[in-house]
Amino acid sequence: MSRPAFGGGELPAVFPDWSPYPDLDAAARAYLRDPDVALDALSAVLAGAEVLAFTLERFVNEVNGVWQEVAICDGGRMILWHGEDVPPGDGPVGSMTSSLRVVPLSTVTEVGCRRRLTRTPSGQARVDSVDVYLLLSSQDETVQSDEHASPRHDALRFGKTLDDGGPGQIARLEEFARVIASVVGRPLL
C-alpha cells in the first residue's frame, strides 16, 4: 500500500522505524520524507547546541498528504519543526509548509506521561501506548465560544502506540519526556 508523496512519487503507508538511531541526523534521514528541509531549519536554530533528546512523528492525511514533526530538547529550549503538504488547490502541486517553533523550557509548567499497560498471556505487564503532554505558561490560541470561558494554557502533545511506532518509539518518547522533566524548573546555567 502506498500514498502519493511530495513531488508526485509514491510513499509507503508504513514508515521505517527511527528509534534505533541515537542521533537526530540518522533518525530523520531514516524516517522523514523531507529530512533535508527539517535538518536545515533545525540546524539554523540549534547553532551547534547539543541535542539531549528528540522525538519524530509522521503520518499520511487523506486530505493534506504527509504531516511530519521533529521535537528536540537542547536543555534550555524545545525546538519544534513541522512540515505538512499543502491541500490540493491551496498552492502548486507538490507544495508544502515548513514551520519552526522555539519554546523556552522555562515556559513549561508541567510534564505528564501516561502509559497504557496490557497484560500478556503470561501475566506480564507491557506498555502498549504512551501519551506525553507539556503544559506551557502561554495561552492557547483557540477562540473561546463562551464569553465566560476561562483561558486555557497552551500544551504540546506527543503520542506513540504499538501500532503507530512500536515499542522502540514508545521507549524513545518516554525518554524524551524524562529528559524534559529532568530540566524543567531547574535554573539555567
FISE-120211 format. One line per field, with one value per residue: residue number from 0; residue in one letter; chain; x, y, z of N, C-alpha, C in turn. Coordinates in Angstrom, 3 decimals. Atoms other than C-alpha are relative to their C-alpha. Example, Ala and Ser with C-alpha at 12.3 -4.5 7.8 and 13.67 -1.06 7.14 Angstrom:
% FISE-120211
nr	(0_1)
rest	(A_S)
kette	(A_A)
nx	(0.890_-0.820)
ny	(-1.190_-1.190)
nz	(0.000_-0.060)
cax	(12.300_13.670)
cay	(-4.500_-1.060)
caz	(7.800_7.140)
cx	(0.900_-0.770)
cy	(1.200_1.090)
cz	(0.000_0.730)
***
This chain:
% FISE-120211
nr	(0_1_2_3_4_5_6_7_8_9_10_11_12_13_14_15_16_17_18_19_20_21_22_23_24_25_26_27_28_29_30_31_32_33_34_35_36_37_38_39_40_41_42_43_44_45_46_47_48_49_50_51_52_53_54_55_56_57_58_59_60_61_62_63_64_65_66_67_68_69_70_71_72_73_74_75_76_77_78_79_80_81_82_83_84_85_86_87_88_89_90_91_92_93_94_95_96_97_98_99_100_101_102_103_104_105_106_107_108_109_110_111_112_113_114_115_116_117_118_119_120_121_122_123_124_125_126_127_128_129_130_131_132_133_134_135_136_137_138_139_140_141_142_143_144_145_146_147_148_149_150_151_152_153_154_155_156_157_158_159_160_161_162_163_164_165_166_167_168_169_170_171_172_173_174_175_176_177_178_179_180_181_182_183_184_185_186_187_188)
rest	(M_S_R_P_A_F_G_G_G_E_L_P_A_V_F_P_D_W_S_P_Y_P_D_L_D_A_A_A_R_A_Y_L_R_D_P_D_V_A_L_D_A_L_S_A_V_L_A_G_A_E_V_L_A_F_T_L_E_R_F_V_N_E_V_N_G_V_W_Q_E_V_A_I_C_D_G_G_R_M_I_L_W_H_G_E_D_V_P_P_G_D_G_P_V_G_S_M_T_S_S_L_R_V_V_P_L_S_T_V_T_E_V_G_C_R_R_R_L_T_R_T_P_S_G_Q_A_R_V_D_S_V_D_V_Y_L_L_L_S_S_Q_D_E_T_V_Q_S_D_E_H_A_S_P_R_H_D_A_L_R_F_G_K_T_L_D_D_G_G_P_G_Q_I_A_R_L_E_E_F_A_R_V_I_A_S_V_V_G_R_P_L_L)
kette	(A_A_A_A_A_A_A_A_A_A_A_A_A_A_A_A_A_A_A_A_A_A_A_A_A_A_A_A_A_A_A_A_A_A_A_A_A_A_A_A_A_A_A_A_A_A_A_A_A_A_A_A_A_A_A_A_A_A_A_A_A_A_A_A_A_A_A_A_A_A_A_A_A_A_A_A_A_A_A_A_A_A_A_A_A_A_A_A_A_A_A_A_A_A_A_A_A_A_A_A_A_A_A_A_A_A_A_A_A_A_A_A_A_A_A_A_A_A_A_A_A_A_A_A_A_A_A_A_A_A_A_A_A_A_A_A_A_A_A_A_A_A_A_A_A_A_A_A_A_A_A_A_A_A_A_A_A_A_A_A_A_A_A_A_A_A_A_A_A_A_A_A_A_A_A_A_A_A_A_A_A_A_A_A_A_A_A_A_A)
nx	(0.852_-0.771_0.759_-0.758_-0.994_-0.451_-0.712_0.677_-0.392_0.805_-0.490_0.576_0.933_-0.661_-1.294_-1.074_-0.129_-1.121_-0.456_-1.347_-1.029_-0.179_-0.214_1.103_-0.204_0.276_1.417_0.800_-0.198_0.663_1.438_0.720_-0.005_-0.763_-0.973_-0.870_0.764_0.081_-1.320_-0.484_0.723_-0.381_-1.411_-0.133_0.390_-0.869_-1.281_-1.026_0.431_0.135_1.341_0.075_1.036_0.891_1.039_0.442_1.341_0.359_1.164_0.616_1.347_0.690_0.262_-1.204_-1.193_-0.929_-0.192_-1.241_-0.374_-1.193_-0.059_-1.347_-0.328_-1.437_-0.300_0.565_1.111_0.611_0.015_0.957_0.157_1.223_0.157_1.299_0.394_1.071_1.171_0.232_0.674_-0.569_-1.324_-0.420_-0.147_-1.278_-0.350_0.077_-0.408_-1.065_0.063_-0.887_0.448_-0.951_0.678_-0.937_0.447_0.497_1.446_0.658_0.417_0.344_-0.277_0.785_-0.207_0.961_-0.280_1.061_-0.603_0.837_-0.616_-0.250_0.597_-0.740_0.285_-0.966_0.498_-0.686_0.439_0.446_0.064_-0.423_0.407_-0.798_0.419_-0.777_0.860_-0.799_0.571_0.690_1.420_0.404_0.474_1.354_1.011_0.971_1.356_0.775_-0.621_-0.484_-0.912_-1.339_-1.042_-0.691_-1.434_-0.478_-0.621_-0.571_0.375_-0.693_0.486_-0.461_0.661_-0.634_0.338_-0.559_-1.351_-0.562_-0.602_-1.185_0.396_0.619_-1.102_-0.685_0.861_-0.115_-1.316_0.155_0.751_-0.867_-1.035_0.634_0.385_-1.203_-0.545_1.023_0.003_-1.367_-0.626_-0.801_-1.382)
ny	(-1.182_-1.230_-1.235_-0.995_-0.705_-1.321_0.111_0.911_1.406_0.819_0.029_1.147_-0.362_0.344_-0.664_0.680_-0.310_-0.889_0.146_0.541_-0.983_-0.881_-1.410_-0.623_0.029_1.347_0.310_-0.801_0.525_1.298_-0.067_-1.120_-0.077_-1.191_-0.222_-1.152_-1.209_-0.051_-0.155_-1.350_-0.942_0.242_-0.320_-1.460_-0.416_0.688_-0.708_0.769_0.480_1.451_0.554_0.936_0.991_-0.404_0.933_-0.241_0.485_-0.147_0.772_-0.399_-0.510_0.178_-1.293_-0.795_0.781_0.335_-0.898_0.417_-0.849_0.289_-0.769_0.132_-0.693_-0.258_-0.345_-1.305_-0.285_1.008_-0.500_0.825_-0.202_0.624_-0.083_0.552_-0.253_-0.975_0.661_-0.280_-1.268_-1.081_-0.324_0.888_1.413_0.285_-1.027_0.366_-1.024_0.355_-1.002_0.203_-0.627_0.155_-0.176_0.083_0.968_-0.749_-0.175_1.286_-0.006_1.353_1.083_1.187_1.171_1.053_1.273_0.999_1.318_1.181_1.229_1.065_1.255_0.496_-0.867_-1.097_-1.296_-0.502_-1.339_0.029_-1.371_-1.054_-1.364_-0.988_-1.379_-1.067_-1.166_-1.220_-1.170_-0.821_0.285_0.670_-0.963_0.282_-0.979_0.524_-0.267_-0.505_-1.238_0.165_1.139_-0.310_0.241_1.271_-0.027_0.720_1.283_0.803_1.392_0.997_1.331_1.165_1.262_1.150_-0.052_-1.233_-0.237_1.204_-0.120_-0.860_-1.409_-0.240_-0.186_-1.260_-1.100_-0.044_-0.589_-1.418_-0.597_0.006_-1.031_-1.308_-0.082_-0.147_-1.354_-1.014_-0.540_-0.180_-1.237_0.165_-0.474)
nz	(0.000_0.027_0.149_0.761_-0.810_0.402_1.252_0.888_-0.122_-0.906_-1.367_-0.705_-1.068_-1.253_0.055_-0.727_-1.426_-0.288_-1.389_-0.222_0.327_-1.156_0.334_0.724_1.435_0.509_-0.242_0.935_1.355_0.088_-0.271_0.612_1.452_0.380_-1.068_0.234_-0.341_-1.464_-0.613_0.299_-0.866_-1.396_-0.261_-0.078_-1.350_-0.960_0.039_-0.706_-1.320_-0.092_-0.054_-1.120_0.313_1.090_0.434_1.370_0.335_1.408_0.426_1.254_-0.145_1.284_0.634_0.211_0.339_-1.084_-1.136_-0.653_-1.128_-0.792_-1.244_-0.556_-1.248_-0.101_-1.390_-0.317_0.919_0.861_1.366_0.728_1.436_0.504_1.442_0.397_1.385_0.179_0.605_1.426_0.265_-0.818_0.515_1.080_-0.341_-0.636_-0.993_-1.411_-0.947_-0.937_-1.056_-1.134_-1.239_-1.095_-1.280_-1.129_-1.004_-1.153_0.152_-0.257_-1.401_-0.434_0.938_-0.342_0.845_-0.331_0.663_-0.050_-0.163_0.206_-0.521_0.965_-0.481_-1.167_-1.135_-0.072_0.466_1.188_0.410_1.397_0.510_-0.914_0.349_-0.727_0.203_-0.623_-0.215_0.122_-0.676_0.998_0.169_1.222_0.997_0.473_-0.381_-0.957_0.474_-1.141_-0.486_-1.369_-0.069_-0.492_1.007_-0.172_0.267_1.169_-0.332_1.071_-0.238_0.805_-0.326_0.758_-0.339_0.641_1.427_0.559_-0.483_-0.596_-1.325_0.017_-0.009_-1.309_-0.951_0.301_-0.435_-1.468_-0.277_0.308_-1.112_-1.198_0.148_-0.210_-1.416_-0.835_0.082_-0.270_-1.357_-0.504_0.511_1.202_-0.230)
cax	(0.000_1.319_0.171_1.110_4.223_5.586_6.795_4.488_6.290_4.812_5.216_4.869_1.952_4.156_7.289_10.676_11.446_13.616_14.044_17.274_19.111_20.614_21.465_18.964_20.502_20.365_16.886_15.490_17.011_15.547_12.046_11.121_10.139_11.860_14.843_16.965_14.222_13.797_17.501_18.365_15.676_16.647_20.408_19.998_18.336_20.446_23.620_25.805_23.826_23.747_20.559_19.723_16.598_14.238_11.091_9.769_6.267_4.920_1.562_-0.404_-3.573_-6.126_-6.677_-3.270_-0.868_2.182_2.437_5.880_7.199_10.503_10.701_14.129_15.264_18.669_18.489_17.160_14.664_12.232_12.681_9.823_9.845_6.624_6.267_2.956_1.766_-0.470_-4.058_-4.976_-5.996_-4.064_-0.879_1.030_1.123_3.866_3.790_4.420_4.775_7.788_7.473_9.660_8.749_11.127_9.730_11.952_11.848_11.240_7.689_6.965_4.936_4.093_5.220_2.877_3.339_0.509_1.332_-1.306_-0.377_-1.795_-1.138_0.470_-0.930_1.812_0.584_3.494_2.629_3.505_3.373_1.210_0.928_2.280_0.875_3.085_1.966_3.879_1.736_3.032_2.551_1.375_-2.321_-3.957_-4.712_-8.115_-11.104_-13.360_-17.027_-18.337_-17.723_-17.120_-14.858_-11.522_-8.450_-6.628_-2.911_-1.125_0.067_2.279_1.156_3.001_1.854_3.054_1.370_2.428_0.605_1.950_5.659_6.110_7.946_11.139_9.395_7.321_10.568_12.162_9.125_9.272_12.995_12.158_9.606_12.092_14.793_12.421_11.064_14.629_15.453_12.121_12.172_15.942_17.986_19.532_23.315)
cay	(0.000_3.475_7.066_9.995_11.776_15.321_15.804_13.125_9.884_7.022_6.875_3.681_3.780_2.175_4.153_2.838_2.810_5.721_4.543_2.528_5.694_7.588_10.767_13.166_13.255_9.472_9.143_11.983_10.514_7.093_8.343_11.739_12.226_15.643_15.271_17.938_20.565_19.691_19.417_22.701_24.577_22.956_23.385_27.128_27.405_24.805_26.638_23.858_23.234_19.614_17.645_15.939_14.148_14.159_12.552_12.248_11.846_11.329_10.293_10.452_12.520_11.758_15.496_17.136_14.252_13.906_15.567_15.457_16.726_16.840_17.925_18.499_19.350_21.027_21.612_25.160_25.018_22.817_23.273_22.021_21.637_20.833_20.068_19.468_19.079_21.893_20.771_20.484_23.874_25.859_26.020_24.408_20.599_19.378_22.434_22.022_24.217_24.176_25.853_26.221_26.980_27.567_27.154_28.087_25.292_27.993_28.229_24.523_24.400_20.697_17.469_14.499_10.991_8.455_4.841_2.298_-1.184_-4.501_-7.978_-10.629_-14.174_-14.947_-12.088_-9.724_-6.026_-4.485_-0.814_-0.570_3.226_6.394_9.932_12.852_16.412_19.578_22.325_25.793_29.110_30.704_30.838_28.615_30.492_28.861_31.168_30.613_30.268_31.111_34.695_33.448_30.544_30.519_30.895_27.632_27.118_26.019_22.407_20.268_16.657_13.611_10.007_6.592_3.181_-0.327_0.149_3.690_3.476_0.250_-0.447_1.351_4.642_4.300_3.966_6.922_9.137_8.176_9.056_12.418_13.144_12.137_14.431_17.400_16.626_16.478_20.021_21.814_24.081_23.955_27.131_27.509_27.840)
caz	(0.000_-0.820_-0.973_-3.267_-1.999_-2.145_-5.708_-7.130_-6.146_-4.155_-0.387_1.664_4.123_6.811_7.626_8.734_12.459_13.593_17.197_16.691_15.571_18.523_16.598_15.060_11.589_11.078_12.617_10.474_7.296_8.097_8.937_7.487_3.901_3.824_6.166_4.464_4.843_8.536_9.364_7.611_9.553_12.868_12.492_11.929_15.357_17.162_16.106_17.491_20.704_21.881_21.251_24.563_23.308_20.361_19.039_15.490_14.089_10.598_9.188_5.976_5.998_3.282_2.625_3.015_2.369_4.607_8.036_9.728_13.066_14.920_18.572_20.137_23.663_23.974_27.732_27.559_24.717_22.872_19.153_17.003_13.253_11.414_7.720_6.002_2.416_1.226_0.460_-3.220_-4.571_-1.912_-3.966_-6.800_-6.859_-4.543_-2.234_1.472_4.524_6.809_10.189_13.227_16.829_19.730_23.240_26.198_28.767_31.380_29.961_30.581_33.790_33.848_32.169_32.080_30.753_30.686_29.867_28.912_30.073_28.950_30.262_28.098_28.273_30.807_33.023_32.383_32.042_28.663_27.621_24.508_24.292_25.810_25.763_26.768_27.355_28.161_29.671_28.797_30.572_27.297_26.440_23.829_20.597_20.067_20.194_23.193_22.183_25.659_26.820_30.365_29.473_31.261_29.095_28.511_28.694_25.555_25.552_23.371_22.962_21.672_21.442_20.323_20.261_19.334_16.007_15.451_16.120_18.037_21.292_20.249_19.522_22.699_24.691_22.886_23.578_27.265_27.256_25.657_28.415_31.158_29.775_29.635_33.116_34.464_33.296_33.781_36.801_37.246_36.958_33.514_33.643)
cx	(0.886_-0.928_0.825_0.926_0.257_0.809_-0.562_0.389_-0.933_0.687_-0.598_-0.896_0.575_1.429_1.059_0.053_1.228_0.626_1.380_1.123_0.166_0.199_-1.107_0.152_-0.374_-1.478_-0.885_0.114_-0.673_-1.514_-0.759_0.038_0.909_1.065_0.882_-0.696_-0.028_1.356_0.601_-0.654_0.454_1.436_0.230_-0.336_0.889_1.363_1.065_-0.384_-0.176_-1.477_-0.010_-0.997_-0.844_-1.045_-0.448_-1.405_-0.234_-1.256_-0.524_-1.441_-0.659_-0.238_1.299_1.217_0.833_0.100_1.214_0.322_1.268_-0.071_1.337_0.064_1.507_0.413_-0.556_-1.238_-0.570_-0.056_-0.860_-0.011_-1.219_-0.030_-1.293_-0.277_-1.166_-1.188_-0.136_-0.787_0.550_1.403_0.344_0.146_1.398_0.420_-0.130_0.346_1.111_-0.015_0.870_-0.557_1.049_-0.720_1.042_-0.526_-0.493_-1.503_-0.769_-0.323_-0.302_0.340_-0.794_0.257_-0.955_0.329_-1.239_0.677_-1.030_0.756_0.180_-0.666_0.710_-0.212_0.951_-0.619_0.862_-0.573_-0.453_-0.288_0.500_-0.470_0.771_-0.605_0.943_-0.925_0.888_-0.686_-0.730_-1.456_-0.252_-0.581_-1.429_-0.979_-1.007_-1.403_-0.877_0.727_0.632_0.960_1.373_1.008_0.710_1.476_0.308_0.650_0.559_-0.299_0.704_-0.524_0.597_-0.755_0.785_-0.276_0.605_1.358_0.663_0.710_1.227_-0.354_-0.731_1.093_0.713_-0.851_0.025_1.335_-0.046_-0.710_0.850_1.065_-0.596_-0.383_1.210_0.572_-1.019_0.065_1.384_0.552_0.836_1.379_0.512)
cy	(1.230_1.179_0.961_0.780_1.394_-0.158_-1.065_-1.456_-0.756_-0.087_-1.211_0.465_-0.345_0.523_-0.796_0.473_0.880_-0.279_-0.619_1.024_1.001_1.477_0.499_-0.128_-1.365_-0.364_0.746_-0.550_-1.356_0.135_1.082_-0.091_1.129_0.321_1.224_1.312_0.161_0.301_1.371_1.025_-0.144_0.397_1.501_0.509_-0.655_0.672_-0.702_-0.502_-1.516_-0.400_-1.042_-1.120_0.541_-1.076_0.430_-0.553_0.245_-0.825_0.560_0.361_-0.079_1.318_0.696_-0.804_-0.260_1.135_-0.536_0.951_-0.527_0.883_-0.336_0.726_0.175_0.428_1.340_0.318_-1.297_0.654_-0.963_0.398_-0.783_0.226_-0.671_0.333_0.976_-0.714_0.344_1.301_1.167_0.397_-0.936_-1.443_-0.213_1.029_-0.559_1.211_-0.568_1.074_-0.412_0.747_-0.279_0.360_-0.081_-0.986_0.694_0.223_-1.304_-0.059_-1.395_-0.980_-1.207_-1.118_-1.095_-1.226_-0.881_-1.366_-1.070_-1.196_-0.988_-1.262_-0.580_0.872_1.171_1.289_0.480_1.375_-0.089_1.390_0.957_1.334_0.954_1.371_0.931_1.204_1.233_1.161_0.917_-0.454_-0.661_1.037_-0.245_1.038_-0.674_0.365_0.584_1.232_-0.175_-1.171_0.464_-0.226_-1.320_0.177_-0.834_-1.303_-0.629_-1.453_-0.907_-1.370_-1.058_-1.223_-1.145_0.001_1.211_0.255_-1.222_0.252_0.900_1.471_0.365_0.298_1.323_1.201_0.119_0.620_1.512_0.716_0.058_1.081_1.375_0.171_0.227_1.412_1.090_0.418_0.179_1.318_-0.308_0.601_0.798)
cz	(0.000_-0.215_-0.862_0.932_-0.540_-1.289_-0.928_0.092_0.916_1.357_0.702_1.142_1.369_-0.103_0.752_1.456_0.222_1.364_0.171_-0.213_1.147_-0.350_-0.929_-1.502_-0.583_0.166_-0.992_-1.419_-0.187_-0.025_-0.758_-1.518_-0.465_1.049_-0.222_0.355_1.520_0.625_-0.269_0.922_1.454_0.285_0.091_1.399_1.052_0.102_0.840_1.378_-0.039_0.071_1.113_-0.252_-1.141_-0.213_-1.389_-0.184_-1.476_-0.245_-1.308_0.282_-1.377_-0.742_-0.374_-0.433_1.243_1.014_0.756_1.140_0.648_1.232_0.654_1.336_0.035_1.409_0.433_-0.824_-0.550_-1.366_-0.800_-1.471_-0.442_-1.504_-0.403_-1.460_-0.026_-0.654_-1.482_-0.166_0.808_-0.446_-1.131_0.495_0.580_1.033_1.406_0.850_0.870_1.064_1.174_1.198_1.066_1.295_1.111_1.043_1.269_-0.080_0.197_1.490_0.537_-1.120_0.462_-0.983_0.468_-0.842_0.090_0.001_-0.308_0.562_-1.148_0.519_1.232_1.237_0.145_-0.555_-1.167_-0.336_-1.449_-0.561_1.075_-0.571_0.892_-0.265_0.753_0.087_0.012_0.715_-0.978_-0.142_-1.352_-0.954_-0.451_0.537_0.937_-0.488_1.101_0.547_1.373_0.149_0.484_-1.111_0.297_-0.311_-1.231_0.465_-1.263_0.333_-0.999_0.405_-0.901_0.509_-0.641_-1.496_-0.704_0.645_0.607_1.320_0.044_0.057_1.283_1.021_-0.237_0.408_1.522_0.416_-0.216_1.151_1.269_-0.068_0.251_1.466_0.890_-0.037_0.280_1.463_0.601_-0.550_-1.250_0.251_-1.156)
***
